[in-house]
Amino acid sequence: MIELVSKKEEIEHLLEEMKNVFNPPLTTRISNLSEYAEKLAKFANVYYSILDGEVCGFICFYNNDDDSKIAYISQLAVKERFQGKGIGQNLLDKCVEIAKKTNRVAIELEVDDENEKAISFYKKNGFVFIGKRTEFQSHHMRKIIS
């Protein structure tokens, strides 16, 4: 089951619960989860997935750039024990669905250069490499949507 979360406090709780799913942990890149949660509540779409009564994954994406018509995934994570069950796919599909409904032309994201599993997942879903962000050691990827 995928649920929308929009209140700052709920997003902050979700970030706290999921921060160690990332390698390195989310807090190494985002020093203040409370401020980040406030930004997400104001400007982003945040969805989480529940399986067997437990939060198992989430996605945060910005869908508010009406000039470029490009959505941007800022976070997508699934707890390790839930990987391979289609949860990441369902969350990504939700992002694509919303981007299409709001007439976006593409979705972009960045993924750590060493996260081969995620890079493979995004490639399988039609994302292509469009550049490298050397300051963050990351792949910049884009999926064209119709």
C-alpha positions, 0 to 999 in steps of 0.5 A: 500500500502506498500512502501520501504524507504531507505534514512536516512532522510525519515527513520528519518521522519518516526520514528519521526511520529511513535515514540509515537505509542509505549508504552512507546514511542520509544525515551525512548529506542532510545535516538538519532533517527537520529543515529538510522535512519542512522543505519537502512538506512545502514543495515536494510529493512524499509517498511511503509504502507499507508492507506487513504493517511496517514502513518499508520504502519511500520516495520524495520528488519535486513536481513543481517546475512549470517552466522546464516541466521536469520532475526531480526525484530527490530520494528513493529508498527501500529497506534491505529486507523488503528489496526485490518485492516490487516496492521501489518499482511501485514507488517509482511508478507512482512518481511517473503516474503523477508526472504524466498527469501534470504534463511533465516531459521528463524525470531526473535524479542523481544516484551515487556512482557506486550504487550499481544496484540503483543505477541498474534499477533506473536503467531498467526503468528507462533512465539514461545517463546525462552527466556526472556530478563530480562534486557529489560523485553521482550519475545524473540521469533522466527519463523522458515521459510522454 
